[in-house]
């Protein structure tokens, strides 16, 4: 049995799609250097996608981003052959799909690939539950089993108890939850998502992104996600492919895209990114040079602070969970009054954030205070601290060229 | 001088059509007599049933049908209309007309809806079909009545053929339209989840196109009724006969009565077919109902 973790789940090799009659010729012309517009004039055919190549690994969220007309939706549909390719190949779990018989393609769609659509694609004459189990119905799964899996999916997207509602009664966000549930109910490994949140209000969009990330955290699917919103792409994607005029211009993780744009087009594309939204505490936090333990006394702590040249120090418990912050003057005062315990000097009202908290939410904490903020990880432990200066420097650096800082940690790492 | 006004040579179309019809009549007589008996028995069977049953039974049946398929108001309207027909002593004629309309509608739908489905899926079929449909709807009925009579004699058979030809196009067109108007994304969704063409048609396209298709059914019925007088002309009987007898006898009252009878049936059938709730859909669906 080959090591599946290494074999890409989806592999796309020089995939091209031409709309119109002279497919082959159009591609040849393009290869010989003619621009897309010239090819169109000469052949009357439009090149939708030109020689796209990429891989998607199991458990990854791969985002395809581009403007309208960039070919992103076409590329997505080439993966499950809703659109027939003109040239090139798509391998799903190693199987080439472009020459498969129709029956086999249907099998693959039923068993391996689910899809979520921009305008939901729901059946208005059916209830929520009936829509969710549609994929199962197609497969001939019996009613009882459908009901069970449908209810499970309902719960996953937060719509318990609403199975009997009519689609017409739902808001946009709820409809897309149904769309998502439908793709989850069938349990396919791969999820193809075509601008699923683009038709929703900005507030709802945010909620849906969070829901999606939560679900993905639990049931780790392999996702190919198409969007035109760069912020969304950078927020959700492990890797991002930028498309323009049917071609993939750059593929990389969010950091790479932001710090090393491949060409002028990508540069302009990322110009408007709100860095404070995209970057998180992790990107600017530093290791606290020293910490003080709750049980220690003022003399020891003060000495440590002097040695390290620190004016304030974080206090943690035996498990390295932050308890508060001590300023040097306070510790000195304690020492002078003969106190043995540190507790009198500990300011316990120190704000803390998580490593993935976006900088936009970290910034306000520094309006009133100059002292550092704790970055607390999964088990409540102190992972790092955000210092005002580093925060500002980090933001400024992002806005300019290649960032320094090699303490960027990939927080959505594939485990 | 005349030569300048008519530079195009005369096309002997009339003669050719004559020839074709004679040829067909001579060589396919067996087919047409077969067809004639089938069509006539279809209409006869229906009319026998409707006229043989006591009026009250028919009334009850229609009331029940209307109630099941639409709502109680329509059912009441149906009952009232049928009673009125009794009052006008038009019952037998009305039943004959009804038989003809039902038969014609059935044939038109059985042929027309599948044709509409095929045309919706195939550009080629649609292109061929459109001019044919235009032809069927605009050609004056009398024109194809003549060959119909020649081939099938006088009576219910040619009448049925004429009515079907005239009334079928809406079934085809609206089925086509209904299917083409189904949201592409929804159909895509069905395919994306691995549905076959049949499954998509049955579970997605037809249910979503149903309102438009029903509008087509409604129009078929109405057009059939509009042909009723012509049908009577060639021996189909029914309310149309009242009208055309009144015409030939210059008896205004008679033709008005006949006309009113036709209107009553038209209104009845129109209201019933227009108000079909997806009432079935509330109760049916795919059988999954949270307990």
Contacts between the chains, C-beta under 8 A, distances in Angstrom:
chain1	res1	chain2	res2	distance
A	80	B	192	6.1
A	82	B	188	6.1
A	82	B	191	6.1
A	82	B	192	6.1
A	106	B	194	4.4
A	106	B	195	7.7
A	106	B	196	6.6
A	107	B	194	7.0
A	108	B	194	7.8
A	109	B	191	7.5
A	109	B	192	6.1
A	109	B	193	6.2
A	109	B	194	3.8
A	110	B	193	6.7
A	110	B	194	3.4
A	111	B	194	7.9
A	113	B	192	7.5
A	114	B	192	7.6
A	114	B	193	7.1
A	115	B	189	6.9
A	115	B	192	4.0
A	115	B	193	7.3
A	117	B	185	5.3
A	117	B	188	7.0
A	117	B	189	5.9
A	118	B	185	7.6
A	119	B	183	7.6
A	119	B	185	5.3
A	120	B	185	7.6
A	121	B	183	7.5
A	121	B	185	4.4
A	121	B	186	5.0
A	121	B	188	6.5
A	121	B	189	3.3
A	122	B	186	7.1
A	122	B	189	7.6
A	123	B	186	6.5
A	123	B	203	7.8
A	123	B	204	6.4
A	123	B	207	7.4
A	123	B	208	7.3
A	124	B	208	7.3
A	125	B	207	5.3
A	125	B	208	6.8
A	125	B	278	6.4
A	125	B	281	5.5
A	126	B	285	6.0
A	126	B	286	7.2
A	127	B	285	6.8
A	127	B	288	8.0
A	129	B	288	5.9
A	129	B	290	6.3
A	130	B	285	5.7
A	130	B	286	5.4
A	130	B	288	5.7
A	133	B	286	7.7
A	133	B	288	6.3
A	134	B	189	7.9
A	134	B	190	7.6
A	134	B	193	6.5
A	134	B	203	7.8
A	135	B	193	4.1
A	135	B	194	7.4
A	137	B	203	7.4
A	137	B	286	5.9
A	138	B	190	7.5
A	138	B	193	5.4
A	138	B	194	5.5
A	138	B	195	4.8
A	138	B	199	5.9
A	138	B	203	7.9
A	139	B	194	7.0
A	143	B	287	5.7
A	143	B	288	5.8
A	146	B	288	6.0
A	147	B	288	5.8
A	147	B	290	7.4
A	150	B	288	7.2
A	163	B	290	5.0
A	164	B	289	7.6
A	164	B	290	5.5
A	182	B	193	7.8
A	186	B	193	6.9
A	192	B	192	7.6
